[in-house]
Amino acid sequence: MSMDAVGFVHFRDMIEASPAAIIMAGADGFVRYANMETERMFGYARAELIGRPVELLVPARLRRRHAQLRRFYCADPSRRMMGARPTMTIRARRRDGSEFPVEIGLAPAQTAAGLVVTATVLDMSERRAVERELCASVAELERANEQLAQFAYVASLDLHQPLAEIVDCSERLEAAMAAGDCAGVVQASSRMRHCALGARVLVEDLLIYARTIYGDQRLEILELGEEVRRSLEEIAPSIPWGETRLHIDLPEATFIADRAQFERLIQNIVANAVKYRKPGSAAEVTIAGAVDEAAMLTLEIADRGVGFDPEFAQRIFEPFSRPAGVEYAGAGIELAICKSIADRHGWRISVESEPERGAAFRFSIPTLFAIPTPPGD
């Protein structure tokens, strides 16, 4: 065997061993050669490709355009890459009709039989998936940073008030002590303690909120009814149950979530409903759920409390937001924590409310197992 023949054999072996699909086609667009990776990538046997138009590997809706571009290329052939730019996505078609993103390198060569174009095709499915995950991570980080920046600004304003009161109380305390005013000392000391405790509660809420944005999640498979009951049992000591009427109507459903965060979500909204009950009336809270045919759970926590103007629904989940004209204790961060928990899990959260008619908070949660709720239930 001549050295040229040996070299050709080695060259052919290299082409066959290539991790990229290599396809050779003439100016007429008919395939003349395809390597082993082409068979694996596209699902065609070589015998099914040789002698057939290369457009066979192009999605049907793009074939006419591809044939036109191929003719333009053959009129002025050059070495070039296709689909290498992030803004460009070239899609190829497998034998089973499925599509996938590719990058293609074109290399023309003039032969005794005319122009032959070698296309080196790389399957970009995994890389594009990684890029999407990276973009999603960057977007999540930017969202979290924006939340924390807004949170830090508003928190500094809310912390300023109790700290300023503590300073004022300390001055009054010193003055009362200097004057021997025992009643004034007790009053200033009591007020200072009240402000300090309020500031401590606010700081604890801030830490919880920050953890829901950046903290680690421990995802588990949870059963809806069991987790709701567990959440209510833990909050029971702080709820005036004699002034609370609770109704639960939940379907059988399992889902993936961080147990502690899900419990916090349920507890915050129930506590919010109890806090914003109508003066002199018992709090009425209904926790209900429905599952659609796509196994999506809609969880609703509704109350018949004081409610708020529908225009405030856009701001209710912002840290330290409180409905205008409604004076109740609390830092106004509980619902912001719920929103952050829902965002971290990829759940949709919404609220509907009207003054004096209560509020209804809804969550859309994908389930692992659920019994669809019959229509009309």
C-alpha positions in Angstrom: 0.0 0.0 0.0 1.4 3.4 -1.0 2.0 6.1 1.5 -0.8 8.1 0.0 -3.1 5.2 0.5 -2.0 4.8 4.1 -2.5 8.5 4.7 -6.0 8.3 3.3 -6.9 5.4 5.5 -5.7 7.3 8.6 -7.6 10.4 7.5 -10.8 8.4 7.0 -10.3 6.8 10.5 -9.9 10.2 12.0 -13.1 11.4 10.3 -15.0 8.3 11.5 -13.7 8.8 15.1 -14.6 12.5 15.2 -17.0 13.6 18.0 -18.6 16.0 15.5 -20.9 15.0 12.7 -19.1 15.5 9.4 -21.1 15.8 6.2 -19.8 16.4 2.7 -22.2 17.8 0.0 -21.8 19.0 -3.5 -22.9 22.4 -4.9 -26.2 20.7 -5.7 -26.9 20.1 -2.0 -26.8 16.3 -2.3 -24.9 14.5 0.5 -21.8 12.6 -0.7 -20.4 11.5 2.6 -21.5 11.3 6.3 -19.4 9.9 9.2 -20.5 7.6 12.0 -21.3 10.5 14.4 -23.8 11.9 11.8 -25.7 8.6 12.1 -25.8 8.8 15.9 -26.6 12.5 16.0 -29.4 12.5 13.4 -30.7 8.9 13.6 -30.2 8.2 9.9 -28.2 5.4 8.4 -25.6 6.6 6.0 -27.3 4.8 3.2 -30.4 6.9 3.9 -28.4 10.2 3.5 -26.0 9.6 0.7 -27.5 11.0 -2.5 -30.3 12.9 -0.8 -30.6 16.7 -0.2 -28.9 18.0 2.9 -32.2 19.8 3.6 -33.4 16.5 4.9 -31.5 17.5 8.1 -33.2 20.9 8.3 -36.6 21.5 10.0 -39.3 21.4 7.3 -40.4 25.0 7.8 -36.8 26.2 7.1 -35.9 24.0 4.1 -36.8 26.5 1.3 -34.9 29.2 3.0 -31.9 26.9 3.6 -31.8 25.9 0.0 -31.7 29.5 -1.1 -29.0 30.4 1.4 -27.0 27.3 0.3 -27.1 28.6 -3.3 -25.9 32.0 -2.2 -23.0 30.4 -0.3 -21.9 28.2 -3.2 -21.7 31.3 -5.4 -19.1 32.8 -3.0 -17.9 29.9 -0.7 -15.6 30.6 2.2 -14.6 29.1 5.6 -17.1 30.2 8.2 -18.9 29.3 11.4 -22.7 29.3 11.7 -24.6 29.6 15.0 -21.5 30.5 17.1 -23.0 33.8 18.2 -25.2 33.7 21.4 -27.9 35.6 19.6 -28.1 33.1 16.8 -29.6 29.7 17.1 -29.5 27.2 14.2 -31.7 24.2 14.5 -31.3 20.8 12.9 -33.8 18.0 12.6 -33.4 14.3 13.6 -35.0 11.4 11.8 -37.7 11.2 14.4 -38.7 14.8 13.7 -37.2 16.3 16.9 -35.1 19.4 16.7 -32.0 20.5 18.4 -29.6 23.5 18.4 -26.3 23.2 16.4 -23.2 25.0 15.5 -21.9 24.4 12.0 -18.5 25.0 10.5 -18.3 25.2 6.7 -15.2 24.5 4.7 -15.4 24.6 0.8 -13.0 22.7 -1.5 -12.7 22.7 -5.3 -12.3 19.1 -6.5 -12.1 17.5 -10.0 -15.8 16.8 -9.5 -16.6 20.4 -8.6 -17.3 22.2 -5.3 -17.5 20.1 -2.2 -18.5 21.7 1.1 -17.6 19.9 4.3 -20.0 20.8 7.2 -18.8 20.0 10.8 -21.9 19.9 13.0 -21.8 20.2 16.8 -24.9 19.4 18.9 -25.3 22.4 21.3 -28.2 21.0 23.4 -26.2 20.6 26.5 -24.3 23.9 26.2 -27.5 25.8 25.5 -29.1 24.1 28.6 -26.1 25.2 30.7 -26.3 28.7 29.3 -30.0 28.9 30.2 -29.3 27.7 33.7 -26.5 30.3 34.0 -28.8 33.1 32.8 -31.5 32.0 35.2 -29.0 32.0 38.0 -27.8 35.4 37.1 -31.3 36.7 36.9 -32.1 35.2 40.3 -29.0 36.8 41.8 -29.9 40.2 40.3 -33.5 39.8 41.6 -32.2 38.9 45.1 -29.7 41.8 45.1 -32.4 44.2 44.0 -34.7 42.9 46.8 -32.0 43.2 49.4 -31.0 46.8 48.3 -34.7 47.9 48.5 -35.0 46.0 51.8 -31.9 47.5 53.3 -33.1 51.0 52.5 -36.6 50.6 53.9 -35.3 48.6 56.9 -32.9 51.4 57.8 -35.9 53.8 57.9 -38.0 51.5 60.0 -35.2 50.8 62.5 -34.5 54.5 62.8 -37.7 55.1 64.7 -37.3 52.7 67.7 -33.6 53.6 67.9 -34.4 57.3 68.0 -37.1 56.6 70.7 -34.5 54.7 72.8 -32.2 57.7 72.6 -35.0 60.0 73.6 -36.0 57.7 76.5 -32.4 57.5 77.7 -32.3 61.3 77.9 -35.6 61.4 79.8 -34.4 58.7 82.1 -31.2 60.6 82.9 -33.3 63.8 83.6 -35.7 61.9 85.8 -32.9 60.3 87.8 -31.2 63.6 88.3 -34.5 65.1 89.5 -35.3 62.2 91.7 -38.5 61.6 89.8 -39.2 57.9 90.4 -42.3 57.8 88.4 -40.5 59.4 85.5 -37.7 56.9 85.8 -40.2 54.0 85.6 -42.0 55.5 82.7 -38.9 56.2 80.7 -37.4 52.8 81.5 -40.7 51.0 80.5 -40.8 52.9 77.2 -37.2 52.2 76.5 -37.7 48.5 77.0 -40.8 48.5 74.8 -38.8 50.2 72.0 -35.9 47.8 72.4 -38.2 44.7 72.2 -39.8 46.1 69.1 -36.4 46.7 67.5 -35.4 43.1 68.3 -38.6 41.7 66.7 -37.9 43.8 63.6 -34.3 42.6 63.4 -35.5 39.0 63.7 -38.0 39.5 60.9 -35.2 41.1 58.8 -33.0 38.0 59.3 -35.8 35.7 58.4 -36.5 37.7 55.2 -32.8 37.7 54.3 -32.6 33.9 54.7 -35.6 33.4 52.5 -33.7 35.3 49.7 -30.2 33.9 50.1 -30.4 31.0 52.6 -30.0 27.4 51.6 -33.1 25.4 50.8 -33.7 21.8 52.0 -36.2 20.5 49.5 -38.4 17.5 50.5 -41.5 15.7 49.2 -44.3 17.1 51.3 -48.0 16.1 51.7 -50.2 19.1 51.6 -52.8 18.3 54.3 -50.2 17.1 56.7 -48.0 20.1 56.3 -50.8 22.6 56.6 -51.9 20.9 59.9 -48.3 20.9 61.2 -48.0 24.6 60.4 -51.2 25.4 62.3 -50.2 23.4 65.3 -47.0 25.3 65.6 -48.7 28.7 65.4 -51.6 27.7 67.7 -50.1 29.2 71.0 -50.0 32.6 69.4 -53.5 32.5 67.8 -56.6 33.5 69.8 -58.5 30.4 68.7 -61.6 31.5 70.7 -61.8 34.4 68.3 -60.9 32.4 65.1 -63.0 30.2 62.9 -60.8 28.0 60.6 -62.1 25.9 57.7 -59.8 23.5 55.8 -60.7 21.8 52.5 -57.6 20.4 50.8 -57.2 17.8 48.1 -54.7 14.9 48.3 -51.5 16.2 46.9 -47.7 16.0 47.3 -45.2 18.6 46.2 -41.5 19.6 46.6 -40.7 22.4 49.0 -38.5 23.5 51.9 -40.6 22.4 54.9 -39.6 25.2 57.2 -40.3 27.8 54.5 -43.7 26.4 53.5 -44.7 26.3 57.2 -43.6 29.9 57.5 -45.7 30.9 54.5 -48.9 29.3 55.9 -48.3 30.7 59.4 -47.6 34.2 58.2 -50.8 34.4 56.0 -53.0 32.9 58.7 -51.6 35.2 61.3 -52.1 38.1 59.0 -55.7 37.1 58.5 -56.3 36.9 62.3 -54.5 40.2 62.9 -56.6 42.1 60.3 -59.9 40.7 61.4 -62.8 43.2 61.8 -62.9 44.8 65.2 -65.2 42.9 67.6 -65.6 40.0 65.2 -64.0 36.6 65.1 -61.5 35.9 62.4 -62.8 33.6 59.6 -60.1 31.9 57.7 -60.5 29.3 54.9 -57.6 27.2 53.6 -58.7 25.4 50.4 -57.1 23.9 47.4 -57.9 22.6 43.9 -55.9 20.6 41.4 -56.3 21.0 37.7 -55.7 18.4 34.9 -52.1 19.5 34.6 -51.5 18.6 38.3 -51.1 22.2 39.2 -52.4 23.0 42.7 -54.1 26.3 43.5 -53.8 26.9 47.2 -56.0 29.6 48.6 -56.0 31.2 52.1 -59.0 33.6 52.4 -60.4 35.6 55.2 -63.3 38.0 55.9 -61.3 40.7 57.6 -60.9 44.4 57.0 -59.4 43.9 53.5 -57.7 46.7 51.5 -58.0 48.7 48.4 -57.3 46.5 45.2 -54.8 49.1 44.1 -52.6 48.2 47.1 -52.4 44.6 45.9 -49.3 45.6 43.8 -47.5 46.7 46.9 -48.8 44.4 49.6 -45.8 42.1 49.2 -43.2 44.8 49.5 -41.2 44.9 52.8 -42.8 47.2 55.5 -45.9 48.0 53.4 -49.1 48.5 55.3 -52.6 49.5 53.9 -53.3 53.2 54.3 -55.6 54.0 57.2 -55.2 50.5 58.8 -53.5 50.6 62.2 -52.3 47.3 63.4 -49.2 46.1 65.2 -46.4 44.5 63.2 -43.5 45.4 61.0 -45.3 44.8 57.8 -42.7 42.3 56.6 -44.7 39.0 57.0 -46.2 39.1 53.5 -42.8 40.1 51.9 -41.4 36.9 53.5 -44.2 34.9 51.8 -43.5 36.5 48.4 -39.8 35.7 48.8 -40.6 32.0 49.7 -42.9 31.7 46.7 -40.3 33.2 44.4 -37.5 30.9 45.6 -39.7 27.9 44.9 -40.9 29.2 41.5 -44.5 29.4 42.6 -46.9 32.1 41.5 -48.5 34.2 44.3 -51.4 36.6 43.9 -54.0 38.4 46.1 -57.5 39.8 45.7 -59.1 42.0 48.2 -61.7 44.7 48.8 -62.2 47.0 51.8 -64.4 45.3 54.5 -64.7 42.1 52.4 -61.5 40.4 53.3 -58.6 39.1 51.2 -57.7 35.9 49.3 -54.1 34.9 48.8 -53.5 32.3 46.1 -50.4 30.1 45.2 -49.9 28.0 42.2 -47.8 25.0 43.1 -46.8 22.1 40.8 -47.5 18.7 42.4 -45.9 15.3 42.2 -49.1 13.4 42.9 -52.6 14.9 43.1 -56.2 13.8 42.6 -57.7 16.4 40.2 -60.6 18.3 41.7 -63.9 17.4 39.9 -65.5 20.4 38.1 -67.9 22.3 40.2 -66.3 21.4 43.5 
